[in-house]
Amino acid sequence: MPRPWAGVAGDPLPGRSGKPRVNGLSVVIDHGIGLRGIEDLVELAGEHIDIMKLTSGTSAVTDVQILRRKVELMRAAGIDVQIGGTFTEVCVWQDVFDKFLERALALGVNALEISDGTITMDVAQRARLIRQAREAGMIVLTEVGRKEWSSPPAREEMCDQIRADLGAGAFKVIIEAMDAGKGVGIFDEEGRPRADEIDAIASAVSSVDQLIWEAPLRRQQEHLVLQFGRDVNLGNIWPHEVLPLEALRRGLTGPTFRDAYLKSPSGS
């Protein structure tokens, strides 16, 4: 895409990878965007969106032809389309996971999330679902952590689950934070990052690239980009935050520009 300031100003944090990306993923949440909204979003920011997550059960209450067309638009723009974890849990609970996989693929969906944020799932069942979805051709993401109304797992239990999911073949493991980003997982009741939790989870894997941190709030995105770099994987990004996040990754907003400036030879 031609850029307005090409040849005039470069990125303070250069080297941002282009699509298709393996790392530096931006996973955007779709709470029910219409066709025209998807067209506008893809035209404006499609090159900065890696995965669109059909969340909050919206895929189950959207007209099938509209849903199919939405998926087509996103896939044509190089955006993977993911079914959210809660609806996947519904299908596991109702013992229709096989049919769910078939229907998702028929609709053009190519990614799904396996989680147990509401239901209870043992390690063996979770690993079996990961393998089954992968064998069907899906990009498989898993999620660790519980919803805000559930008892959170102990830190070591969560770290063990991350390692088990990766061992079973998950592409990435999502660290739960919910859409509000407050009072769940790595964020406190005010949405402030819990540094000890973030550090413990990061130390549980061989590379932080194996994780996707849900970070719906701007200050959370800033914290994680400053800690892990421009190509950290971030999820639960609101559609209107796609461009600000991409600017943040490139050092074009205050926090990351300041960091790049102070680390440069000319900084002071």
C-alpha distance (Angstrom), angle and dihedral (degrees) to the residues before:
residue distance angle dihedral
M1 . . .
P2 3.83 . .
R3 3.79 110.1 .
P4 3.81 124.3 -142.1
W5 3.81 94.6 -130.0
A6 3.81 99.6 39.5
G7 3.78 109.3 143.4
V8 3.80 91.2 15.4
A9 3.81 108.1 66.1
G10 3.79 131.9 6.7
D11 3.80 132.9 -154.7
P12 3.83 113.4 -78.7
L13 3.82 85.3 -142.7
P14 3.81 101.0 42.9
G15 3.77 127.3 -171.9
R16 3.79 100.9 58.2
S17 3.79 106.4 167.8
G18 3.80 120.3 -118.4
K19 3.78 130.1 -135.8
P20 2.92 135.2 -41.0
R21 3.80 86.7 50.9
V22 3.78 128.9 -176.3
N23 3.80 92.8 -173.6
G24 3.77 133.3 24.7
L25 3.79 88.8 50.5
S26 3.80 121.5 176.8
V27 3.80 110.3 -156.3
V28 3.80 110.2 -164.7
I29 3.81 125.1 -160.3
D30 3.80 122.0 -130.1
H31 3.80 111.8 -160.1
G32 3.79 92.0 177.5
I33 3.80 111.7 -46.0
G34 3.81 115.2 179.6
L35 3.78 126.3 -126.9
R36 3.80 94.7 -95.6
G37 3.78 90.0 47.8
I38 3.81 90.8 52.2
E39 3.80 90.7 48.0
D40 3.81 90.7 51.6
L41 3.81 93.3 45.0
V42 3.80 93.2 49.0
E43 3.80 91.9 47.2
L44 3.80 93.4 47.9
A45 3.80 103.3 36.3
G46 3.81 110.0 2.6
E47 3.78 94.4 119.8
H48 3.83 89.4 59.1
I49 3.82 96.6 49.8
D50 3.80 117.8 84.1
I51 3.80 102.1 171.7
M52 3.80 130.8 16.2
K53 3.79 112.4 -154.1
L54 3.82 116.5 -151.3
T55 3.77 95.7 -148.1
S56 3.82 142.2 -178.5
G57 3.81 92.6 33.6
T58 3.81 91.5 -68.6
S59 3.80 93.3 137.2
A60 3.81 88.9 63.9
V61 3.81 94.7 55.3
T62 3.82 99.9 41.0
D63 3.80 121.3 100.0
V64 3.78 106.6 -97.3
Q65 3.81 95.4 -126.9
I66 3.80 92.1 49.7
L67 3.79 90.7 47.0
R68 3.79 91.8 49.3
R69 3.81 91.4 50.1
K70 3.81 92.1 47.8
V71 3.78 90.3 52.7
E72 3.82 91.2 47.9
L73 3.81 91.4 52.5
M74 3.78 92.8 50.4
R75 3.77 96.6 43.5
A76 3.82 90.3 49.2
A77 3.81 87.5 56.4
G78 3.81 92.0 53.4
I79 3.80 93.8 -102.7
D80 3.80 118.5 138.6
V81 3.81 113.3 -136.5
Q82 3.79 118.4 -138.8
I83 3.79 132.3 -167.6
G84 3.80 110.5 -136.3
G85 3.77 121.6 -111.2
T86 3.79 99.3 -113.4
F87 3.81 94.3 60.4
T88 3.80 89.0 46.1
E89 3.82 87.5 53.5
V90 3.82 89.7 52.2
C91 3.81 89.8 54.9
V92 3.81 92.0 47.2
W93 3.81 90.5 48.7
Q94 3.82 91.0 49.8
D95 3.83 90.4 47.0
V96 3.82 93.6 -122.4
F97 3.81 99.1 115.2
D98 3.83 92.7 124.1
K99 3.80 92.4 54.5
F100 3.80 90.4 42.5
L101 3.81 90.6 57.1
E102 3.81 92.3 48.9
R103 3.81 93.3 49.0
A104 3.82 93.7 45.6
L105 3.80 91.4 53.1
A106 3.81 91.1 46.3
L107 3.81 89.0 54.7
G108 3.81 90.6 52.4
V109 3.80 95.2 -107.2
N110 3.80 109.5 146.6
A111 3.82 104.6 179.0
L112 3.78 137.3 48.9
E113 3.75 140.5 178.5
I114 3.78 123.9 -126.6
S115 3.77 113.6 -158.4
D116 3.78 143.7 145.4
G117 3.78 99.2 -147.1
T118 3.82 90.3 135.1
I119 3.80 109.7 9.9
T120 3.79 126.2 53.8
M121 3.78 117.0 -111.0
D122 3.79 127.6 174.8
V123 3.80 123.2 -134.2
A124 3.81 94.4 -105.1
Q125 3.81 94.0 51.5
R126 3.78 91.7 47.2
A127 3.81 92.0 50.6
R128 3.82 90.6 47.9
L129 3.81 91.8 53.2
I130 3.81 91.5 48.4
R131 3.79 91.7 52.4
Q132 3.81 93.1 44.4
A133 3.79 93.1 51.4
R134 3.80 92.3 46.6
E135 3.80 91.6 50.0
A136 3.82 88.5 52.2
G137 3.81 88.9 57.7
M138 3.80 99.8 -101.3
I139 3.78 127.9 142.0
V140 3.79 99.2 -122.6
L141 3.77 121.7 -147.5
T142 3.77 121.6 176.4
E143 3.76 130.1 -161.3
V144 3.80 131.1 -145.4
G145 3.78 125.7 -161.3
R146 3.78 132.8 52.5
K147 3.79 134.4 -97.2
E148 3.78 117.9 -94.2
W149 3.83 92.7 -97.1
S150 3.83 92.9 53.2
S151 3.77 131.5 79.0
P152 3.82 107.7 -97.8
P153 3.81 116.7 -123.3
A154 3.77 118.5 -110.3
R155 3.79 113.2 -93.6
E156 3.80 94.4 -111.5
E157 3.81 91.3 47.3
M158 3.79 90.1 53.1
C159 3.80 92.3 48.0
D160 3.81 90.1 49.8
Q161 3.81 89.4 52.1
I162 3.81 91.8 51.0
R163 3.79 90.9 53.9
A164 3.82 91.9 45.1
D165 3.81 92.6 50.8
L166 3.79 92.6 49.6
G167 3.78 89.7 47.0
A168 3.81 89.7 52.9
G169 3.81 90.7 54.6
A170 3.81 106.8 -92.3
F171 3.82 112.2 161.0
K172 3.80 93.0 -142.9
V173 3.79 136.3 -10.3
I174 3.80 117.9 -129.3
I175 3.80 119.6 -142.0
E176 3.82 106.4 -140.2
A177 3.79 119.4 -121.7
M178 3.84 103.1 145.7
D179 3.80 123.8 -131.9
A180 3.80 93.9 -73.1
G181 3.81 94.6 50.4
K182 3.80 93.6 -144.7
G183 3.79 132.4 116.3
V184 3.81 95.5 -0.2
G185 3.79 131.3 102.7
I186 3.78 115.0 -44.0
F187 3.83 95.0 8.2
D188 3.80 128.6 72.1
E189 3.81 127.1 -135.3
E190 3.83 90.6 -79.4
G191 3.81 93.4 48.3
R192 3.79 93.9 -105.5
P193 3.82 116.1 146.4
R194 3.80 116.2 -104.6
A195 3.78 100.2 -136.9
D196 3.81 95.2 -164.7
E197 3.82 92.1 53.7
I198 3.79 93.0 46.9
D199 3.80 92.2 49.0
A200 3.81 93.1 47.4
I201 3.81 93.1 50.6
A202 3.80 92.7 45.3
S203 3.81 90.2 51.6
A204 3.83 90.9 53.6
V205 3.82 92.9 70.7
S206 3.78 133.8 57.4
S207 3.81 90.0 -125.0
V208 3.80 131.9 16.0
D209 3.83 85.3 -138.0
Q210 3.82 86.3 79.8
L211 3.81 90.3 67.7
I212 3.80 135.6 73.2
W213 3.80 112.4 -156.5
E214 3.79 114.8 -151.3
A215 3.80 104.4 -135.0
P216 3.81 114.0 161.9
L217 3.82 95.7 165.7
R218 3.80 123.9 76.9
R219 3.80 95.8 -128.2
Q220 3.81 89.5 52.5
Q221 3.80 91.3 52.5
E222 3.80 90.0 48.5
H223 3.80 91.8 51.3
L224 3.80 94.5 49.8
V225 3.82 95.1 44.3
L226 3.80 90.6 49.7
Q227 3.81 91.3 47.7
F228 3.81 100.6 41.9
G229 3.80 104.9 19.4
R230 3.78 138.2 -110.4
D231 3.80 94.1 -57.0
V232 3.79 97.4 57.3
N233 3.81 112.2 132.4
L234 3.81 112.3 -114.1
G235 3.80 130.5 -173.9
N236 3.81 141.1 -172.0
I237 3.79 90.3 44.4
W238 3.81 113.3 166.4
P239 3.81 114.8 -126.8
H240 3.82 92.6 -115.9
E241 3.81 89.3 53.7
V242 3.82 96.8 57.7
L243 3.81 96.7 92.4
P244 3.84 95.4 40.6
L245 3.80 89.2 51.0
E246 3.79 92.4 49.8
A247 3.82 89.7 49.7
L248 3.81 88.4 49.6
R249 3.81 91.0 52.5
R250 3.81 90.8 52.0
G251 3.81 95.6 49.6
L252 3.79 93.9 -107.9
T253 3.81 97.9 125.2
G254 3.79 129.1 67.7
P255 3.84 103.1 -94.4
T256 3.80 98.2 45.2
F257 3.81 94.8 35.9
R258 3.81 89.3 53.0
D259 3.81 90.1 49.2
A260 3.81 91.9 49.5
Y261 3.81 91.5 45.6
L262 3.81 95.1 50.2
K263 3.81 91.9 47.6
S264 3.81 93.9 49.4
P265 3.82 121.6 94.1
S266 3.80 89.6 -113.5
G267 3.79 95.0 47.2
S268 3.76 122.2 107.2
